[in-house]
């Protein structure tokens, strides 16, 4: 790596700590070139994403085994990382560096749970069905945080959250480099007026019933709750399990505590510590953009929203309620999709997943989806839409059969990749998830009143999509009987 310092390894560190340079700031300085890349004046969102990967790799040594990354999650590195984010994303960042440019391909905007571990799964699940996936990045911008919550000033409070978001970045790095995944910052960080305007529009549309208890429960995964449990002190865990099961033996409690300790050590998203030994930790629970912002982004960058969250799907469908009588013209095709079971990559090795994409797996089905996207985006007249809906319905069957053959090949590759000795048990331990690929194509598209005016006023654009023609729900709980 290029070094930005000329100090000798055994000299006193330039920070004034009195320690030898090799025992203090040498590792951080050896990665400083990535943090200084901002001076090269990045001209695009892709530039910034690549810089972020380079900086995280250098600061946290992501080339090392993950247990070493975890043990090296020091306050100095966390501070350096968020200083880099602050330099990379000043509040004056122009739109051209915050949004991907319009594209003609099949571009999907992820609208769902923003917890890093869940976002990774949902990127992988849809990665073989779209040309490019746009997703909100999970990094909190220090410019938008009060001093008492700021990771630059209080890095010790951001150890757990930083571990989670850096792990997500490490998993997505090959996808970002391949330009299959694009991480995009939150618009509200740079345009507060736009944020508050869309929030007001959402409140007027939803009233006080923004999110029901069942929706909150949907966002709170069992895995996330268990991780919180594993960080409890051993004494607290023992008291909890004895309250739940008074008959539990000491041997069983000891076995449980050993399992919990092993989980803390081996889980990539857990620190090898407990809450009582950590300073208060900041965690971000984000639910993604509101519908107004989602449609604004889709119309601006040329994308369709996809989600795995039921209340989000219900909200998207609500944007088609007041559209004209032609709204059901595509129902033969969307109903045909609902009758099919689809396979999705699930809890899979990141490198295996991107290799499947690079090898062109399901390219035929993506081509089918791309052709559909281009047709519905062209706003054909009603008579033409009716014929297209039937033609695409007929074509879906043959493309689905080809996709099944691709999935069989992926199944065999997965066995060779990770489990050569236990072929045939992939489904029981992960690799695939099966569910429905629910598609909605209202004849006049999805639209929310006022969004087009926002695009014109905030982005000064005269040419842009006036609607979002399609949306997709990945429903892993639904399978054709």
LOMAR-107499 format. One record per residue (C-alpha): residue in three letters; z, x, y. Coordinates in Angstrom, 3 decimals. Example, Ala and Ser with C-alpha at 12.3 -4.5 7.8 and 13.67 -1.06 7.14 Angstrom:
<drenvexs>
   aa        c3        c1        c2
  ALA     7.800    12.300    -4.500
  SER     7.140    13.670    -1.060
</drenvexs>
This chain:
<drenvexs>
   aa        c3        c1        c2
  UNK     0.000     0.000     0.000
  UNK    -0.700     1.147     3.542
  UNK     2.493     2.216     5.308
  UNK     3.162     1.660     8.991
  UNK     5.826     4.374     9.233
  UNK     5.847     8.164     9.005
  UNK     9.534     8.564     8.238
  UNK    10.535    10.556     5.158
  UNK    12.171     8.751     2.218
  UNK    15.445    10.666     2.657
  UNK    15.610    10.463     6.457
  UNK    18.069     8.163     8.175
  UNK    16.659     4.657     8.488
  UNK    15.167     3.805    11.869
  UNK    17.271     0.618    12.027
  UNK    20.407     2.648    12.761
  UNK    22.304     1.572     9.648
  UNK    23.079     5.169     8.698
  UNK    21.534     4.661     5.247
  UNK    18.670     6.713     3.893
  UNK    15.299     5.176     4.690
  UNK    14.484     4.675     0.973
  UNK    17.729     2.702     0.546
  UNK    17.186     0.502     3.572
  UNK    13.941    -0.576     5.281
  UNK    11.346     1.447     3.380
  UNK    10.229    -1.409     1.110
  UNK     9.915    -3.821     4.018
  UNK     7.999    -1.291     6.125
  UNK     5.583    -0.564     3.264
  UNK     4.534    -4.195     3.441
  UNK     4.469    -4.355     7.224
  UNK     0.686    -4.047     7.412
  UNK     0.330    -7.628     6.138
  UNK     2.705    -8.940     8.773
  UNK     0.689    -7.135    11.437
  UNK    -2.550    -8.718    10.270
  UNK    -1.901   -11.485    12.793
  UNK    -3.034    -9.068    15.472
  UNK    -6.515    -9.278    13.938
  UNK    -6.851   -12.736    15.460
  UNK    -7.503   -14.974    12.444
  UNK   -10.304   -17.412    13.114
  UNK    -9.725   -19.977    10.388
  UNK    -7.133   -21.719     8.263
  UNK    -8.353   -19.726     5.271
  UNK    -7.637   -16.465     7.108
  UNK    -4.072   -17.595     7.700
  UNK    -3.569   -18.681     4.091
  UNK    -4.760   -15.320     2.802
  UNK    -2.498   -13.503     5.275
  UNK     0.441   -15.596     4.096
  UNK    -0.202   -14.588     0.475
  UNK    -0.491   -10.920     1.451
  UNK     2.728   -11.007     3.455
  UNK     4.737   -12.827     0.785
  UNK     3.451   -10.420    -1.868
  UNK     4.501    -7.407     0.172
  UNK     7.830    -8.741     1.383
  UNK     9.052   -10.150    -1.940
  UNK     7.043    -7.880    -4.279
  UNK     5.405   -10.787    -6.062
  UNK     3.588    -8.380    -8.360
  UNK     6.910    -7.764   -10.134
  UNK     8.459    -9.926   -12.902
  UNK     9.947   -13.068   -11.376
  UNK    13.534   -12.177   -12.295
  UNK    13.158    -9.136   -10.028
  UNK    11.747   -11.322    -7.266
  UNK    14.802   -13.578    -7.608
  UNK    17.272   -10.707    -7.516
  UNK    15.405    -9.250    -4.528
  UNK    15.635   -12.458    -2.472
  UNK    17.678   -10.685     0.206
  UNK    18.502   -11.927     3.690
  UNK    16.397    -9.124     5.201
  UNK    13.319   -10.231     3.267
  UNK    13.875   -13.897     4.048
  UNK    14.193   -13.079     7.742
  UNK    11.028   -10.957     7.657
  UNK     9.138   -13.729     5.868
  UNK     9.984   -16.408     8.431
  UNK     9.306   -14.006    11.288
  UNK     5.843   -13.647     9.815
  UNK     5.432   -17.440     9.577
  UNK     6.498   -17.776    13.212
  UNK     3.894   -15.166    14.239
  UNK     1.241   -16.760    12.041
  UNK     1.804   -20.302    13.297
  UNK     2.618   -20.226    17.042
  UNK     2.830   -23.651    18.623
  UNK    -0.367   -22.864    20.515
  UNK    -2.411   -22.517    17.286
  UNK    -5.785   -24.203    17.949
  UNK    -7.053   -27.000    15.661
  UNK    -9.736   -24.705    14.230
  UNK    -6.977   -22.608    12.630
  UNK    -4.942   -25.614    11.469
  UNK    -7.614   -27.686     9.732
  UNK   -10.314   -26.759     7.222
  UNK   -13.828   -27.282     8.572
  UNK   -15.720   -30.391     7.409
  UNK   -17.436   -29.922     4.045
  UNK   -19.946   -31.860     1.978
  UNK   -18.183   -31.344    -1.350
  UNK   -15.620   -33.479    -3.145
  UNK   -12.456   -32.777    -1.152
  UNK    -9.124   -34.419    -2.039
  UNK    -6.045   -34.576     0.205
  UNK    -2.767   -34.598    -1.731
  UNK    -0.409   -37.335    -0.558
  UNK     2.751   -37.321    -2.615
  UNK     5.993   -35.556    -3.308
  UNK     6.345   -32.387    -1.271
  UNK     8.923   -30.680    -3.450
  UNK     7.325   -27.341    -4.390
  UNK     7.782   -27.680    -8.148
  UNK     6.210   -31.159    -8.151
  UNK     3.355   -30.256    -5.818
  UNK     2.254   -27.481    -8.174
  UNK     2.000   -29.888   -11.105
  UNK    -0.024   -32.356    -9.078
  UNK    -2.437   -29.698    -7.860
  UNK    -3.066   -28.589   -11.435
  UNK    -3.429   -32.175   -12.642
  UNK    -6.243   -32.977   -10.253
  UNK    -7.823   -29.532   -10.061
  UNK   -10.550   -30.313   -12.606
  UNK   -11.534   -33.566   -10.897
  UNK   -12.232   -32.372    -7.332
  UNK   -14.091   -29.476    -5.703
  UNK   -11.262   -28.655    -3.320
  UNK    -7.687   -29.824    -2.881
  UNK    -6.044   -29.931     0.529
  UNK    -2.271   -29.965     0.531
  UNK     0.508   -29.700     3.107
  UNK     2.172   -26.313     2.991
  UNK     5.915   -26.357     2.317
  UNK     7.009   -23.729     4.848
  UNK     9.265   -24.812     7.689
  UNK     8.059   -23.480    11.023
  UNK    10.929   -21.618    12.758
  UNK     9.521   -22.687    16.131
  UNK    10.498   -26.264    15.288
  UNK    14.053   -25.632    14.060
  UNK    17.269   -25.556    16.060
  UNK    19.137   -22.273    16.216
  UNK    21.846   -23.332    13.750
  UNK    19.174   -24.224    11.152
  UNK    16.712   -21.419    11.882
  UNK    15.916   -19.119     8.899
  UNK    15.284   -16.158    11.191
  UNK    18.829   -16.424    12.557
  UNK    20.497   -17.652     9.349
  UNK    18.464   -16.314     6.423
  UNK    21.461   -16.517     4.076
  UNK    21.273   -20.320     4.262
  UNK    17.622   -20.288     3.160
  UNK    17.841   -18.347    -0.113
  UNK    17.292   -21.290    -2.439
  UNK    14.614   -22.995    -0.337
  UNK    12.729   -19.736     0.196
  UNK    12.797   -18.987    -3.535
  UNK    11.238   -22.397    -4.194
  UNK     8.461   -22.188    -1.605
  UNK     7.607   -18.581    -2.412
  UNK     7.358   -19.494    -6.095
  UNK     4.947   -22.276    -5.172
  UNK     2.863   -19.860    -3.108
  UNK     2.791   -17.355    -5.986
  UNK     1.581   -20.057    -8.408
  UNK    -1.099   -21.286    -6.032
  UNK    -2.286   -17.849    -4.857
  UNK    -5.245   -17.559    -7.286
  UNK    -6.366   -21.080    -6.331
  UNK    -6.145   -20.314    -2.616
  UNK    -8.048   -17.039    -3.023
  UNK   -10.756   -18.941    -4.952
  UNK   -10.880   -21.503    -2.093
  UNK   -10.095   -24.342    -4.513
  UNK    -6.787   -25.084    -2.797
  UNK    -6.228   -25.089     0.960
  UNK    -2.705   -25.288     2.374
  UNK    -2.506   -26.959     5.753
  UNK     0.457   -26.976     8.190
  UNK     1.946   -30.195     9.490
  UNK     0.064   -31.500    12.522
  UNK     3.294   -32.566    14.214
  UNK     4.412   -28.932    14.496
  UNK     1.651   -28.311    17.047
  UNK     0.996   -31.713    18.571
  UNK     4.273   -33.626    19.050
  UNK     2.501   -36.370    21.012
  UNK     0.241   -37.054    18.028
  UNK     3.242   -37.020    15.676
  UNK     5.177   -39.584    17.707
  UNK     2.126   -41.758    18.240
  UNK     1.382   -41.985    14.508
  UNK     5.092   -42.573    13.844
  UNK     5.088   -45.486    16.288
  UNK     1.963   -46.900    14.656
  UNK     3.533   -46.589    11.207
  UNK     6.742   -48.292    12.345
  UNK     4.765   -51.152    13.884
  UNK     2.832   -51.558    10.646
  UNK     5.798   -51.277     8.266
  UNK     8.653   -52.691    10.327
  UNK    12.111   -51.647     9.159
  UNK    11.158   -51.741     5.471
  UNK     9.862   -48.181     5.414
  UNK    11.058   -47.046     2.008
  UNK    12.891   -49.081    -0.619
  UNK    15.574   -47.660    -2.911
  UNK    13.127   -47.671    -5.808
  UNK    10.759   -45.516    -3.751
  UNK    13.495   -42.982    -3.013
  UNK    14.379   -42.895    -6.706
  UNK    10.727   -42.226    -7.520
  UNK    10.781   -39.133    -5.316
  UNK    13.986   -37.789    -6.838
  UNK    12.970   -36.235   -10.139
  UNK    15.345   -35.760   -13.066
  UNK    14.485   -32.063   -13.112
  UNK    15.461   -31.649    -9.452
  UNK    18.789   -33.428   -10.028
  UNK    19.521   -31.240   -13.051
  UNK    18.898   -28.102   -11.010
  UNK    21.571   -29.239    -8.568
  UNK    23.916   -29.766   -11.523
  UNK    23.258   -26.278   -12.922
  UNK    24.388   -24.705    -9.641
  UNK    27.835   -26.288    -9.880
  UNK    30.752   -23.953   -10.691
  UNK    31.682   -23.813   -14.372
  UNK    34.996   -25.557   -13.759
  UNK    33.283   -28.481   -12.043
  UNK    30.752   -28.798   -14.876
  UNK    33.526   -28.782   -17.470
  UNK    35.479   -31.512   -15.652
  UNK    32.335   -33.613   -15.299
  UNK    31.356   -33.462   -18.970
  UNK    34.953   -34.145   -20.086
  UNK    35.023   -37.241   -17.887
  UNK    31.771   -38.398   -19.447
  UNK    32.833   -37.481   -22.981
  UNK    36.625   -37.112   -23.485
  UNK    36.046   -36.227   -27.143
  UNK    34.000   -33.132   -26.423
  UNK    35.378   -29.969   -28.060
  UNK    36.087   -26.615   -26.418
  UNK    33.349   -25.044   -28.523
  UNK    30.837   -27.621   -27.279
  UNK    31.906   -27.044   -23.664
  UNK    31.550   -23.277   -24.088
  UNK    28.074   -23.726   -25.555
  UNK    27.069   -25.940   -22.631
  UNK    28.342   -23.404   -20.079
  UNK    26.420   -20.625   -21.827
  UNK    23.299   -22.773   -21.710
  UNK    23.812   -23.472   -17.990
  UNK    24.282   -19.762   -17.250
  UNK    21.116   -18.943   -19.194
  UNK    19.238   -21.651   -17.287
  UNK    20.364   -20.246   -13.922
  UNK    19.113   -16.852   -15.017
  UNK    15.760   -17.978   -16.454
  UNK    14.728   -20.903   -14.241
  UNK    12.302   -19.539   -11.622
  UNK    13.584   -22.041    -9.042
  UNK    17.306   -21.347    -9.457
  UNK    19.366   -18.510    -8.061
  UNK    21.608   -16.781   -10.583
  UNK    24.681   -18.048    -8.765
  UNK    26.713   -21.202    -8.097
  UNK    27.273   -23.327    -5.000
  UNK    30.779   -21.936    -4.423
  UNK    29.403   -18.374    -4.243
  UNK    26.600   -19.243    -1.855
  UNK    26.722   -20.000     1.847
  UNK    25.626   -23.531     2.717
  UNK    21.979   -23.876     1.686
  UNK    19.157   -25.593     3.555
  UNK    16.771   -27.667     1.466
  UNK    13.749   -29.579     2.708
  UNK    13.003   -33.013     1.293
  UNK     9.608   -34.049     2.611
  UNK     7.634   -37.159     1.720
  UNK     4.296   -36.155     3.194
  UNK     2.444   -37.590     6.156
  UNK     2.405   -41.265     7.057
  UNK    -0.705   -43.332     6.322
  UNK    -1.985   -43.065     9.900
  UNK    -1.906   -39.268     9.809
  UNK    -3.365   -39.231     6.291
  UNK    -6.392   -41.289     7.280
  UNK    -6.762   -39.316    10.504
  UNK    -6.919   -36.085     8.484
  UNK    -9.265   -37.548     5.866
  UNK   -11.688   -38.781     8.518
  UNK   -11.510   -35.476    10.401
  UNK   -11.992   -33.042     7.501
  UNK   -14.001   -35.252     5.129
  UNK   -11.553   -35.946     2.304
  UNK   -10.091   -38.787     0.275
  UNK    -6.362   -39.173    -0.442
  UNK    -4.946   -38.918    -3.942
  UNK    -1.346   -39.479    -4.956
  UNK     0.980   -39.867    -7.906
  UNK     3.558   -41.932    -5.990
  UNK     3.436   -45.707    -6.427
  UNK     4.741   -46.683    -2.988
  UNK     2.188   -44.353    -1.385
  UNK    -0.555   -46.008    -3.402
  UNK     0.648   -49.451    -2.345
  UNK     0.606   -48.275     1.263
  UNK    -2.961   -46.940     0.968
  UNK    -4.189   -50.178    -0.590
  UNK    -2.594   -52.049     2.281
  UNK    -5.075   -50.385     4.629
  UNK    -7.871   -52.355     2.956
  UNK    -6.259   -55.801     3.200
  UNK    -7.812   -56.833     6.497
  UNK   -11.285   -55.585     5.724
  UNK   -14.265   -57.860     5.225
  UNK   -15.282   -59.979     2.234
  UNK   -17.292   -57.123     0.736
  UNK   -14.090   -55.270    -0.185
  UNK   -14.501   -55.921    -3.932
  UNK   -18.128   -54.867    -4.261
  UNK   -17.144   -51.710    -6.178
  UNK   -14.714   -53.493    -8.524
  UNK   -16.985   -53.163   -11.637
  UNK   -16.690   -49.389   -11.345
  UNK   -12.996   -49.245   -10.395
  UNK   -12.098   -51.635   -13.233
  UNK   -14.075   -49.460   -15.653
  UNK   -12.035   -46.432   -14.551
  UNK    -8.797   -48.344   -15.185
  UNK    -9.767   -48.988   -18.808
  UNK    -9.991   -45.291   -19.655
  UNK    -7.310   -42.761   -20.549
  UNK    -7.722   -39.427   -18.790
  UNK    -6.189   -36.055   -19.592
  UNK    -4.613   -33.868   -16.919
  UNK    -3.322   -30.307   -17.030
  UNK     0.465   -30.463   -17.021
  UNK     3.184   -27.773   -16.727
  UNK     0.590   -25.156   -17.471
  UNK     0.249   -21.462   -16.704
  UNK    -1.343   -21.076   -13.282
  UNK    -3.745   -18.360   -14.398
  UNK    -4.906   -20.405   -17.387
  UNK    -5.508   -23.423   -15.158
  UNK    -7.603   -21.516   -12.624
  UNK    -9.524   -19.821   -15.450
  UNK   -10.504   -23.248   -16.806
  UNK   -11.782   -24.166   -13.377
  UNK   -13.660   -20.886   -12.902
  UNK   -15.320   -21.360   -16.295
  UNK   -16.737   -24.658   -15.065
  UNK   -14.755   -27.005   -17.296
  UNK   -15.349   -30.670   -16.360
  UNK   -18.048   -29.554   -13.920
  UNK   -20.211   -32.449   -15.121
  UNK   -17.530   -34.989   -14.288
  UNK   -16.956   -33.383   -10.891
  UNK   -20.683   -33.629   -10.277
  UNK   -20.523   -37.337   -11.130
  UNK   -17.602   -37.816    -8.746
  UNK   -19.349   -35.803    -6.035
  UNK   -22.446   -37.963    -6.309
  UNK   -20.281   -41.085    -6.084
  UNK   -18.474   -39.700    -3.040
  UNK   -21.716   -38.897    -1.235
  UNK   -23.114   -42.360    -1.939
  UNK   -20.125   -44.372    -0.767
  UNK   -19.673   -42.096     2.224
  UNK   -23.197   -42.873     3.341
  UNK   -22.310   -46.496     4.136
  UNK   -25.142   -48.161     2.155
  UNK   -25.853   -51.841     2.800
  UNK   -24.196   -54.523     0.658
  UNK   -27.131   -55.103    -1.683
  UNK   -27.451   -51.389    -2.369
  UNK   -23.683   -51.056    -2.925
  UNK   -23.738   -53.757    -5.581
  UNK   -26.484   -52.013    -7.511
  UNK   -24.831   -48.596    -7.104
  UNK   -21.523   -49.955    -8.414
  UNK   -23.205   -51.160   -11.621
  UNK   -25.240   -47.967   -12.020
  UNK   -22.181   -45.761   -11.613
  UNK   -20.254   -47.985   -14.048
  UNK   -22.936   -47.379   -16.695
  UNK   -23.002   -43.643   -15.950
  UNK   -19.197   -43.372   -16.157
  UNK   -19.220   -43.979   -19.912
  UNK   -21.504   -41.047   -20.725
  UNK   -19.753   -38.716   -18.268
  UNK   -16.384   -39.667   -19.743
  UNK   -17.618   -38.750   -23.239
  UNK   -18.773   -35.364   -21.939
  UNK   -15.379   -34.870   -20.260
  UNK   -13.600   -35.585   -23.548
  UNK   -15.632   -32.827   -25.192
  UNK   -14.566   -30.478   -22.379
  UNK   -10.935   -31.444   -22.907
  UNK   -11.213   -30.662   -26.615
  UNK   -12.501   -27.201   -25.674
  UNK    -9.651   -26.738   -23.177
  UNK    -7.217   -27.769   -25.912
  UNK    -8.532   -25.019   -28.192
  UNK    -8.460   -22.462   -25.365
  UNK    -4.878   -23.368   -24.530
  UNK    -3.818   -22.740   -28.115
  UNK    -5.469   -19.327   -28.049
  UNK    -4.045   -18.534   -24.599
  UNK    -0.367   -19.115   -25.188
  UNK     0.406   -20.499   -28.607
  UNK    -1.864   -18.959   -31.255
  UNK     0.790   -19.241   -33.960
  UNK     1.608   -22.907   -33.442
  UNK    -1.744   -24.594   -32.901
  UNK    -1.564   -28.345   -32.932
  UNK     1.780   -28.804   -31.172
  UNK     0.594   -28.351   -27.578
  UNK     1.106   -31.986   -26.672
  UNK     4.788   -31.862   -27.676
  UNK     5.655   -28.898   -25.478
  UNK     3.402   -29.355   -22.491
  UNK    -0.140   -28.538   -21.541
  UNK    -1.520   -32.031   -21.114
  UNK    -0.496   -35.348   -19.640
  UNK    -2.367   -38.577   -20.274
  UNK    -2.630   -41.501   -17.914
  UNK    -4.888   -43.528   -15.679
  UNK    -7.293   -42.365   -13.001
  UNK    -6.997   -45.398   -10.745
  UNK    -9.666   -45.515    -8.082
  UNK    -9.970   -47.804    -5.079
  UNK   -13.253   -48.172    -3.180
  UNK   -13.061   -51.046    -0.695
  UNK   -16.539   -51.977     0.476
  UNK   -15.706   -51.259     4.119
  UNK   -13.355   -48.375     3.360
  UNK    -9.715   -47.774     4.305
  UNK    -8.891   -47.944     7.987
  UNK    -5.887   -48.359    10.267
  UNK    -6.258   -49.659    13.793
  UNK    -5.976   -46.936    16.427
  UNK    -6.757   -43.918    14.217
  UNK   -10.305   -43.459    15.505
  UNK    -9.038   -43.475    19.075
  UNK    -6.480   -40.779    18.176
  UNK    -9.186   -38.546    16.735
  UNK   -11.202   -38.883    19.916
  UNK    -8.283   -38.337    22.270
  UNK    -6.472   -35.509    20.446
  UNK    -9.375   -33.623    18.864
  UNK   -12.031   -34.453    21.470
  UNK   -14.509   -35.365    18.756
  UNK   -17.336   -37.833    19.154
  UNK   -18.765   -37.378    15.652
  UNK   -16.421   -38.079    12.732
  UNK   -16.027   -40.465     9.810
  UNK   -14.976   -43.901    11.019
  UNK   -13.280   -44.760     7.709
  UNK   -12.035   -43.286     4.434
  UNK   -14.191   -44.718     1.642
  UNK   -12.122   -43.900    -1.462
  UNK    -8.634   -43.180    -2.789
  UNK    -7.193   -42.201    -6.183
  UNK    -3.860   -42.716    -7.958
  UNK    -2.887   -40.533   -10.913
  UNK    -0.631   -42.779   -12.978
  UNK     0.840   -40.814   -15.875
  UNK     3.028   -43.763   -16.915
  UNK     0.015   -45.989   -17.575
  UNK    -2.052   -45.609   -20.726
  UNK    -4.606   -47.950   -22.184
  UNK    -3.095   -49.741   -25.191
</drenvexs>
